[in-house]
Amino acid sequence: MEPVEVIDRIKQRINEMSSSQRAIAEFFIEHYDKAVFMTAAKVGRAVGVSESTVVRFASALGYEGYPEFQEALQEVLKSKLTTVDRLVGSTEGLDEENWISRVFQDDMELVARTMTEVDYSAVEQAVKMLSTSKRVRIIGYRSTFSLAFFMGFYLRWILPDVSVLGYGTADMYDQMANIGVGDTVVALSFPRYSMVTVELIRLARENGANTIAITDSVLSPLTEYADTVLLAKSGFRHFADSFVGPLSLVNVLVAGVGALRRGATIEALDRLERLWETHEVYWKPGSRKK
């Protein structure tokens, strides 16, 4: 079921619903920006019905259960909700019992779903692209810069020419000017999608570079310009995006490149270790004071 159908589906079926279901439907239509963050139990309390009635409401719309319905609703709103909307919606849930463990549980579910739903053949293809490229450019603007930096930090250890375009990069078009055949560009973006990231992966594709998109959905604007698409589950129950799923996927790619280039990786890391030792990059007992 396409996520864009959720609100319309509710409106289309509202006249067929029981009085309890209609109350739930009206609540979601009028308060979707807050309801998207709420558990079935909390929706039930707000409407004045039982949690099981809310679950049955989701099933009546064609979903396997409330979590699937909630995720579909979130997909609709990912690109629309502002950070203020997210903050208001998410903080209202902080009075729930065990909210700390719920946040951890949400993150664990994102990693688990990324692992089970990502296309493993696409991952292997991306690893080969990165391992054989002359140059690698990793694009991550706004909040995804953290992912791009992490990926670039480790790939620089084992690949000859890697750079990250993101936070503080003023010359991004200059750095992309000579990227073409034989190079690979990795673009990371999640709702709300960065316009700069979309433009840069488009430019890379036009110049003949291999392109990899790490994003959340086939509906993402990045997929139009990607040779290889890797989907990872991100979360937005809170005003700060949860990128544990995409980060885990980035870890897989880095590990894969290291394994595929095992001999070269060992040599590169050995050189780095000697350099770090000489310049005391890492603290150890007995290190001299700087």
N, C-alpha and C positions, 0 to 999 in steps of 0.2 A: 504494500500500500504506500503510495507516494505521500510524504509528509505534508506537501502543500495542500492536500485535500482535507486535512483534519478539521479546521474551523468550518469550512463549507459543508463537510459531511455532518457535523453536529447540527448546523442550521437546517439542512435538508431533512433530517430525521426527527427534528424536535417535535413535530406534530404527531408522530407515531409513538412517542414515549409516554410512560406512566408519569404521574404527577411528581414522584420522587426523582425520576430520571430527568424530567424537564427542569426541575430546580437545579440539578447538577449542571445540565447543559447551559442554562442561563448564567450560572456562576462562571463557567469557563469562558463563555462569550464575552461577558462584561468585565471579568477580572483575569483574563488569560496571562497578563504580564506578571501577576503575583501567583496565580494558580500553578503556573508551570514549574515552580519550585516546591510545591506543597505535596506532601505524602497523601495517599488515599485517606488515611485516618484524619488528617488535618482538613482536607476538603470536606469530608463527612461532617466534622464538627462545625465548620463554617456554614454549611448548607442546612444542617439539622437532620442528617440521615446517617445510617451506619456505614462503616468502612466497607463492608461487603457489598452494599448498594452501589458505592462508587466503583468498586472492582467490576461488578456486573454491568455497570454503565459502559465501561471501557470495552468489555467483551461484546456488548450489544452493538458497538460501532465497528466490530470486526477485528479487534486487537486480541492478542492472546492473554493479555492481562493489563493491569494498570501501568506497570513499568514501560511496556511497549507503547502504550498510548501516550504516556508522559514524554517519552523520548521523541515520538513523532511530533508532538506539540513543540518541544524544544527546537527541533529541526526547523520548524516554521519561523521561530522567533530569533534564532541565533544571530542573524544578520540585521535584526531590527532593534533589539533591546540595547539601550545605552548602558554605560557603566552605572549610572544612577539607578536605572530600572533594576539592574542585577543586584545592586547593593540593597535596595529597598526590599526586593523579594527574598534575597538570601538571608538577610539578618533577621527577618521575621521568624525564621526557623531556629534561631539560636536559643530560644527558650525551650525547645524540645529536649526531653530527657535523652541523654547519651548522644548529643549532637556531635561531640568530638569523635567518637567512634564511627558515627555516620559519615563524616567527612573522609576518614581513612577508608571506610568501606567503599565509598563512591570511587575513590582513586584506584583501589584494587580491582574494582569491576571494569574500569576503563582499560587497565593493562590487560586483564583477562580477555576482554572483548577484542582488543587490538590484536592479540596473539591468535585468537581463533578466526578472526574475520579477514585479516590481511592476506593478500595473494602472495603465497610463498614463491611462486615462479617469478613474479614481478620483483620481489626482494632480491632473488638471485640475479636477475637481469640488471638491477640497479648496482649491485655489488660489482659485477663484471664491467659495467660502464665506468664506474669510479676507478677501478683498479687499472684500467687500460688507458685512461685519459691523459692527454698532455697537460691540460690545466683543468682545475676544478674551481668553480665559483659557487658559493653557497649564499642564497638570498633569504634573509629573514628580517622583516621590519616590524616595528612596534613590539608587541609582547613575544613574538616568535624569534626575536633576536637572541634570546637566551638559548633556544634550541640550535640556531645556526652557529652561534659562538661555540657551544659545546662540541658540535660536530666538526667544525673547522679546527678547533684546538687540537683534537686528537688525530684528525686526518693529516694535519701538517707534519706530524711526527713521521708518517710513513709514506706520504705521497709528495712528489717533487714540487708542485706548484698549486697551492690551495690558498684561497682568500675568501673572506666573509664580507658580504655587503649587507649593511644593516644600520644599526644605531650609530650615528656620527659619521656615516659615509657620505661625504659631499660630492665625491667624484664617481658616483656609481655608473654613469653612462660612459665615462672615460675608461673605467675598468672593464666594461662590457664591449668596448669598441672593437677589440681584436679577437674576441671569442667567436669560434666558428667550428668547422669540421674537426673532429678529433678531441674536442673539449666537452666537458660535461657541466651543466648548470643544474643545481638542486635548488628548488624554490619551496619554501615552507610558508604556509598561510592558513589560518583558521578564522572562522567568523569572529569579528567582522573583518573581511578580507582586505588586505592592503593593496591599494591601487598601484603603488610603486612596484610591488612584487609581481603583480599580474603583467605590468608593462615590461618588466625586465625579462621574465620568462618568455614573453611573446617575442621580444627582440632576439633572445638567444635562439629560439626556434627558427626565426627567419634567417639567422646567420648560419644555420646548419649545425649548431651544437646539439649534442645529446641533452635531453631535458628530462628531469625527474621532478615530479610534484609530490610533496608530502602534505596531505590535506585531509579533510574530514569526510568528504562526500563526492560522488560523481557529479553532483551539481555545482561543485566549486568552480569558479572561473579559471583556476589554474589548469584544470584537466584538458581544456581545449588546446593548450600549447605543450602538453607533456607527452613524451614518448613512453614514459613509464609512470604510472600513477600508483602511489602507495597510500592507502587509507588508514588513518589512525583515529581512535576515538578520543575526542577532547571533551571536557566537561565545563559547564558554565553555571553550576548551581550557585556560585558566589561571584562577586564583582571581579575577582581575579580568575582568569582562565586556568583550568587544570590541564597541564600538558604532560602528565605522567605517561599516558599512552604513546604520544608522539616521541617522547624522550626515550622510551623503551625501544621503539622502532629505530631511532637514530643509533642507539647502542648496538642493535643487531647489525646495522649497516657497517659501523666502524669495525665491529668484531669480524664481520664477513670479509671486509677488505684486508684486514690484518692476516686472516687465515689464508686467503687466496694468494696473497703476496708474502707468504711466510718467510722465505729466505731473505728477501729484501727488508721485510719488517724487522727481523732479528738484527740485521746489520745496522739499520737505522737506529733502533733503540739502544744498541750497544754503543754507538757513537754518542748518542744523547746522554747515556748514563755516565760516560767518561767526562763529558763536558760538565754535567751537573756536579759531579764529584769534584772536579777541578775548581769550580767557582762556588762550591758550597751552596747550591741552589736550595737544597732541602735541609731542614734542621735535623740534627742527630746529636745524641749525647756527646759532649766534648766539643761541640762546634764553637768556633771563636766568635766573639762579639763583633759585630760590624760597627 
